Amino acid sequence: MQDCGSPEVVFRLSPLVQQRHWHAVLGSFLYPGSPSALADTPSSPPDLPEASPSHDTTVCPVPSRPSFPGSPAPCGRRAWLDMDRETRVFAENHFRRLRGRLPSRVCPILDRVDFIENPDSFSYSDFFKGYLLPNLPCVFSSAFTEGWGSRRHWVTPSGKPDFDYLLQNYGDVVVPVANCGVQEYNSNPKEHMPLRDYISYWKEFIQGHYSSPRGCLYLKDWHLCRDASAKGIFTLPVYFSSDWLNEYWDTLDVDDYRFIYMGPTGTCWSVNICGRKKWFLFPPGQEEALRDCRGGLPYDVTAPAFLESRQHPGLNHCSPPLEVTQEAGEMVFVPSGWHHQVHNMEDTISINHNWVNGCNLANMWHFLQQELRAVQQEVSEWRDTMPDWHHHCQVIMRSCSGINFGEFYHFLKVIAERRLLLAKEIGSGEVEYGEGSRLGPQQTIFDISRIAEVLASVVVNPDFQRVDTSMLSPQPEDLLQQLEEVMAAMESL
């Protein structure tokens, strides 16, 4: 199963750790072609029945959305982002009402997924208050992506992948490919090959009536946005511009969480530049009813073996998932904690982003604490005999999750220092909103308040206090004080 996060270009709210671990913790949005799931592995079911879209076409009447110019990003423009003061106060009251409960665990029961039709009548504040804060999924119509270069150039007039264009422009690029027909634990083995070799396989797969002795291969986690040739592929929607994960990696100039997915029908990853996908969405907490006797999540929730298995004692208590059919050009937003599984219904290309921001930062911190407790439990018998036992637990945790407590603080520090610098510029009147800036004053204040709340929990955590922070600059307590002082100074804005 695949889990949460975010669209077909998938914009998942997700942290620094390995993708599989964060799907259910962060949020994501998927562009016509981006998936999230309960596990990091696509399943390859037999013929999936055609399903009618579960879109609801009701949208709230809202004022016209302004144009947001921005500076070029690796794959597309980055929009100028701000909220109005009323939205910021609304958000602060929302988190105050939670009183320490995780945002991902507090959401109403849904019987459908909203469909957002018109970009001109749906603002950032509408998305923030209606979906991001309450942690609810939605689908954006193809009108939101109609100007993307990938939709113009990567797709034939008949709506199929344009293999000739892809070969001409990216044929020699080496891409990661997963074998969906082979299961290794809850994932699939990967290999790397030139894109031209994968497209050759794909063509043969189609000609062989969607069958091949090599199995069903799926191009997955291609970081095309690192390449200068990717410019113009897409424009980052303003709704997903508060993307701390990619902001962090772009600042370090090391990595990114922007992915391209491609593959034939039958695989289960999605971002729809072309093609159609079937989504199964499970609200936060439902995944517990799906676990087997050993605590593992199922590889495929549609498999007869899973549905008939006695190994899942909680299955009778699990509500049916929300089902969505994602058409070409549409974006799916999968919030934090929403586990999901995705199937390609046609040959599909998608763009995906993993992301995290102030709305689900607390989820990220809670997840890391859970991961550390699990490691500590596994190696508890050596606690009294192993030198630096707590340090080794952090090392093991990082190997499993891709991040430890020290690195989480570094992530907070990088984002916090960028917000503090922007707050200083706002206070001095040096910022010209629009062309040169990325965040407005209200969004900056909101971000600082969320970092401060989570950092306050970090500095008093007993396990974090055992981490050697002597070389950290600034010290966590000092950074927290800076954030609190700036919050007080900007409160009147």
C-alpha positions in Angstrom: 0.0 0.0 0.0 1.1 3.5 -0.6 0.6 6.2 2.0 -0.1 9.8 2.5 1.6 12.8 1.7 0.4 14.4 -1.8 -0.6 15.2 -6.4 -0.1 14.0 -9.9 2.5 16.1 -9.8 2.4 14.8 -6.3 3.0 17.4 -3.7 3.4 15.5 -0.5 3.9 17.1 2.8 6.8 15.0 3.7 10.0 15.3 5.6 13.6 14.5 5.2 13.4 10.8 5.7 13.2 8.1 3.1 10.0 8.4 1.1 8.4 5.2 2.2 8.4 6.2 5.9 6.9 9.6 5.3 4.0 8.8 3.1 1.7 8.4 6.0 3.1 11.2 8.1 3.3 14.1 5.8 1.0 15.4 3.2 1.4 15.5 -0.5 -0.2 16.8 -3.6 0.0 14.9 -6.9 -0.1 16.4 -10.3 -1.8 14.5 -13.0 0.5 11.8 -12.3 1.7 11.8 -8.7 1.0 9.2 -6.0 1.2 8.5 -2.4 0.6 5.2 -0.6 0.6 3.1 2.5 3.9 1.5 1.4 6.7 2.4 -0.9 5.7 -0.3 -3.3 3.2 -0.2 -6.1 1.1 -3.3 -6.5 0.3 -4.8 -9.8 -3.3 -6.0 -9.7 -5.1 -7.8 -12.6 -7.7 -5.9 -14.6 -9.0 -3.2 -12.4 -12.7 -2.4 -13.1 -13.5 0.9 -14.5 -14.8 3.2 -11.8 -16.7 6.4 -11.9 -14.9 9.5 -10.5 -15.8 10.2 -6.9 -15.4 13.9 -7.4 -17.7 16.5 -5.9 -18.0 19.5 -8.0 -19.1 21.9 -5.2 -16.6 24.7 -4.6 -16.9 27.6 -2.3 -17.6 31.0 -3.8 -14.5 33.1 -3.2 -12.9 36.2 -4.6 -10.8 36.0 -7.7 -7.2 34.7 -7.1 -4.5 37.2 -8.0 -1.5 36.4 -10.1 1.6 35.4 -8.2 4.8 36.1 -10.1 7.9 34.5 -8.8 11.5 33.7 -9.5 12.5 30.6 -11.5 12.7 27.3 -9.7 14.4 24.1 -10.9 11.3 22.9 -12.7 9.1 26.0 -12.8 8.2 29.3 -11.4 7.9 29.7 -7.6 4.9 31.8 -6.7 4.8 34.6 -4.2 3.0 33.4 -1.1 1.1 35.1 1.6 -2.1 34.8 3.6 -4.2 37.5 5.0 -4.2 38.3 8.7 -7.6 36.8 9.2 -6.3 33.5 7.8 -3.3 33.6 10.1 -5.4 34.2 13.1 -7.7 31.4 12.0 -4.7 29.1 11.8 -3.4 30.1 15.2 -6.8 29.4 16.8 -7.0 26.1 15.0 -3.7 24.9 16.5 -4.7 26.3 19.9 -7.9 24.2 19.8 -5.9 21.1 19.1 -4.2 21.4 22.5 -1.3 19.1 21.5 -3.3 16.6 19.5 -1.9 15.8 16.1 -3.5 17.6 13.2 -3.5 14.4 11.1 -5.6 12.7 13.7 -8.4 15.3 13.8 -10.5 15.2 10.7 -14.2 14.7 9.9 -15.6 11.5 8.3 -15.9 12.0 4.5 -18.0 10.2 2.0 -16.5 11.9 -1.0 -13.4 13.9 -2.1 -14.1 17.6 -3.2 -13.3 18.5 -6.8 -12.0 22.1 -7.3 -13.0 23.2 -10.7 -12.0 26.8 -11.3 -8.5 28.3 -10.6 -9.9 31.9 -10.8 -12.3 31.3 -7.9 -10.1 29.3 -5.5 -7.5 31.2 -3.5 -4.5 30.1 -1.4 -6.5 31.0 1.8 -9.4 28.9 0.6 -7.1 25.9 0.2 -5.3 26.6 3.5 -8.5 26.9 5.6 -10.6 24.3 3.7 -8.1 21.5 3.2 -4.6 22.0 4.5 -5.5 22.9 8.1 -8.4 20.4 8.5 -6.2 17.8 6.8 -8.7 16.9 4.0 -7.9 15.6 0.5 -9.2 17.3 -2.7 -8.8 17.0 -6.4 -7.9 20.0 -8.6 -9.2 20.1 -12.2 -7.0 20.0 -15.2 -7.6 23.8 -15.6 -4.9 24.3 -12.9 -2.2 22.6 -15.0 -3.2 23.5 -18.6 -0.2 25.8 -19.1 2.4 23.3 -18.1 5.2 22.5 -20.6 5.0 18.8 -19.7 1.3 18.7 -20.7 2.1 20.3 -24.0 5.2 18.4 -25.0 5.2 15.0 -23.2 1.8 13.9 -24.5 0.5 13.1 -28.0 -2.7 14.6 -29.4 -4.4 11.3 -28.6 -3.4 11.7 -24.9 -0.7 9.0 -24.9 3.0 9.4 -23.7 5.0 11.1 -26.5 7.9 8.6 -26.6 9.6 10.4 -29.5 9.8 13.7 -27.6 11.0 12.0 -24.4 13.7 10.0 -26.3 14.9 13.1 -28.1 15.2 15.2 -25.0 16.0 12.8 -22.2 16.9 9.5 -23.9 20.4 9.3 -22.4 19.4 10.2 -18.9 19.8 7.3 -16.4 16.6 6.7 -14.5 15.5 4.5 -11.5 13.1 1.7 -12.4 11.2 -0.6 -9.9 10.0 -4.1 -10.7 6.4 -4.1 -9.6 6.1 -7.9 -10.1 8.7 -8.6 -7.4 8.0 -7.9 -3.7 10.8 -7.4 -1.2 9.2 -7.0 2.1 6.8 -4.1 1.4 8.7 -2.7 -1.5 10.1 -3.5 -5.0 13.7 -4.0 -6.1 15.1 -1.2 -8.3 17.6 -0.9 -11.1 19.0 2.0 -13.1 18.9 2.2 -16.9 18.9 4.9 -19.6 15.5 6.3 -20.3 15.7 5.1 -23.9 16.0 1.5 -22.6 13.0 1.9 -20.4 10.9 3.3 -23.2 12.0 0.4 -25.4 10.8 -1.9 -22.7 7.6 0.1 -22.3 6.8 -0.2 -26.1 7.4 -3.9 -26.0 5.2 -4.2 -23.0 2.4 -2.5 -24.8 2.9 -4.6 -28.0 2.8 -7.7 -25.8 -0.7 -6.9 -24.6 0.7 -5.4 -21.4 2.8 -8.4 -20.6 6.5 -9.1 -20.5 8.9 -11.8 -19.3 10.7 -9.0 -17.5 7.6 -8.3 -15.4 5.9 -4.9 -14.9 8.6 -2.2 -14.6 7.8 1.3 -13.4 10.0 4.4 -13.6 9.9 5.8 -10.1 11.7 8.7 -8.2 13.4 10.3 -11.3 14.8 13.6 -10.0 14.5 15.3 -13.4 14.1 18.7 -11.7 17.8 18.7 -10.8 18.6 19.0 -14.5 18.6 22.4 -16.2 16.7 20.9 -19.1 13.7 20.5 -16.8 12.9 24.3 -16.9 9.3 24.9 -17.9 8.1 21.4 -17.2 5.6 22.7 -14.6 4.7 25.8 -12.6 4.6 25.2 -8.9 1.0 25.9 -7.8 0.7 28.6 -5.2 -1.3 26.2 -2.9 1.9 24.1 -2.5 4.5 26.8 -2.4 5.1 26.5 1.4 7.4 23.6 0.8 10.0 23.4 3.6 11.4 20.1 2.5 12.6 21.2 -0.9 13.5 24.6 0.5 15.8 22.8 2.9 17.5 20.7 0.3 17.7 23.5 -2.2 19.5 25.6 0.5 22.0 22.8 1.0 22.2 22.1 -2.7 22.3 18.4 -2.0 19.0 16.8 -2.9 15.3 17.4 -3.6 12.0 15.6 -3.3 10.6 16.3 -6.7 9.9 13.2 -8.7 8.8 12.0 -12.2 6.9 8.7 -12.4 6.2 6.8 -15.7 4.7 3.4 -16.4 2.2 1.2 -18.1 -1.2 0.3 -16.9 -1.3 -2.1 -14.0 1.2 -0.3 -11.8 0.2 1.7 -8.8 2.1 5.1 -8.7 0.5 8.2 -10.1 1.0 11.8 -11.3 -1.1 12.5 -14.2 0.5 14.4 -17.0 -1.3 11.8 -19.1 -3.3 8.7 -18.3 -5.7 7.8 -15.5 -5.3 6.6 -12.0 -7.5 4.9 -9.4 -6.9 6.1 -5.8 -7.9 4.3 -2.5 -7.7 6.8 0.4 -7.8 5.8 4.1 -8.3 8.5 6.7 -5.8 8.8 9.5 -6.1 5.9 12.0 -7.7 3.5 9.5 -4.4 2.0 8.7 -4.4 0.4 12.2 -7.3 -1.8 11.2 -5.4 -2.9 8.2 -2.4 -4.2 10.1 -1.7 -8.0 10.2 -0.9 -9.9 13.4 2.7 -8.8 13.3 1.8 -5.1 12.8 2.6 -5.0 9.1 0.5 -3.1 6.5 -0.8 -4.9 3.5 1.0 -4.9 0.2 -2.2 -4.5 -1.8 -5.7 -3.8 -0.3 -7.4 -5.0 -3.4 -5.9 -8.5 -3.4 -8.3 -11.3 -2.7 -5.6 -12.9 -0.5 -5.7 -9.8 1.7 -9.5 -9.5 1.8 -9.9 -13.2 2.8 -7.0 -13.4 5.1 -7.4 -14.2 8.8 -4.1 -12.5 9.4 -5.8 -9.1 9.7 -7.9 -9.2 12.8 -9.0 -5.6 12.6 -10.2 -5.7 9.0 -13.9 -6.0 10.0 -13.5 -2.6 11.8 -12.0 -0.8 8.8 -14.3 1.5 6.8 -14.2 1.3 3.0 -11.6 3.6 1.5 -12.6 6.8 -0.4 -12.1 6.1 -4.1 -11.1 8.6 -6.7 -10.4 8.3 -10.4 -7.8 10.9 -11.4 -8.0 12.0 -15.0 -5.2 13.5 -17.1 -4.1 17.0 -16.0 -5.7 16.7 -12.5 -3.9 17.2 -9.2 -4.6 15.2 -6.1 -3.8 16.5 -2.7 -3.2 13.8 -0.1 -2.9 15.2 3.4 -0.8 14.1 6.3 -1.6 10.7 7.7 -3.9 9.6 4.8 -2.6 6.2 3.7 -3.4 5.4 0.1 -2.9 3.0 -2.7 -2.8 3.9 -6.4 -3.2 2.0 -9.6 -2.5 3.1 -13.1 -5.6 2.5 -15.3 -3.7 3.6 -18.5 -0.2 4.3 -19.6 0.7 7.2 -17.3 3.2 9.9 -16.7 3.1 11.9 -13.5 5.0 14.5 -11.5 5.3 14.2 -7.8 6.5 16.3 -4.9 7.0 15.3 -1.2 6.7 18.3 1.1 6.4 19.4 4.7 5.5 22.7 6.2 4.1 24.3 9.3 0.8 22.6 9.1 2.2 19.1 9.6 5.6 19.9 11.3 4.2 18.5 14.6 3.3 15.2 12.7 6.9 15.0 11.6 8.3 15.5 15.1 5.8 13.0 16.6 6.8 10.4 14.0 10.5 10.8 14.8 9.7 10.2 18.5 7.8 7.1 17.6 10.6 5.8 15.5 13.2 6.3 18.2 11.0 4.6 20.8 10.7 1.6 18.4 14.5 1.4 18.0 15.0 1.7 21.8 12.5 -1.1 22.3 14.3 -3.4 19.8 17.7 -2.9 21.5 16.6 -2.5 25.1 18.4 -5.6 26.3 21.8 -3.9 25.6 20.9 -0.6 27.3 23.0 -1.3 30.4 25.9 -2.9 28.6 26.4 -0.9 25.4 28.6 2.2 25.7 26.8 5.3 24.3 23.5 3.3 23.9 21.5 6.4 23.3 23.8 7.6 20.6 23.7 4.2 18.9 19.9 4.4 19.0 20.1 7.6 17.1 22.4 6.0 14.5 20.1 3.0 14.0 17.1 5.3 13.8 18.8 7.3 11.0 19.6 4.2 9.1 15.9 3.2 9.2 14.2 6.5 8.8 16.8 8.6 7.0 17.0 11.3 9.8 17.7 11.5 13.5 17.0 14.1 16.2 20.2 16.1 15.5 19.4 16.4 11.8 15.8 17.3 12.6 17.1 20.2 14.6 19.3 21.2 11.7 16.2 21.1 9.4 14.3 23.4 11.8 17.4 25.7 12.1 17.8 26.2 8.4 14.1 27.1 7.9 14.0 29.2 11.0 17.0 31.2 10.1 15.5 31.9 6.7 12.3 33.1 8.3 14.1 35.2 10.8 16.1 36.9 8.0 12.8 37.6 6.1 11.2 38.9 9.3 14.1 41.4 9.7 13.6 42.6 6.1 9.9 42.9 6.6 10.4 44.9 9.8 12.9 47.3 8.1 10.6 47.7 5.0 13.3 46.2 2.7 11.0 43.7 1.1 9.2 44.5 -2.1 6.3 42.0 -2.2 5.8 40.2 -5.5 8.6 39.8 -7.9 11.6 39.4 -5.6 10.1 37.8 -2.5 8.6 34.4 -1.9 6.8 34.9 1.5 4.7 37.7 2.7 4.5 38.9 6.3 1.5 36.8 7.5 2.9 33.6 6.1 6.3 34.4 7.7 4.7 34.9 11.1 2.8 31.7 10.8 5.9 29.7 9.9 7.8 31.2 12.8 5.1 30.4 15.2 4.9 26.7 14.1 8.7 26.3 14.3 8.7 27.8 17.7 5.9 25.5 19.0 7.7 22.4 17.8 11.1 23.5 18.8 9.8 24.2 22.3 8.8 20.5 22.5 12.2 19.4 21.0 14.4 21.2 23.6 12.6 19.6 26.6 12.5 16.1 25.1 14.8 13.9 27.3 16.2 12.0 24.3 17.1 15.2 22.5 18.7 16.5 25.6 21.1 13.5 25.4 22.2 14.5 21.9 25.5 16.3 21.8 24.6 19.8 20.9 27.9 21.4 21.9 28.8 22.1 18.2 25.4 23.4 17.2 25.1 27.1 16.4 22.9 28.7 17.5 22.1 26.5 20.5 18.5 25.2 20.4 17.4 27.3 23.4 18.9 30.4 21.9 17.1 29.8 18.5 13.9 29.3 20.4 14.3 32.6 22.2 15.0 34.4 18.9 11.8 33.0 17.4 9.7 34.0 20.4 11.1 37.5 20.4 10.3 38.0 16.7 6.8 36.6 17.2 6.2 39.2 19.8 7.6 42.0 17.7 5.5 41.0 14.6 2.2 40.3 16.4 0.8 43.7 15.5 1.3 43.2 11.7 
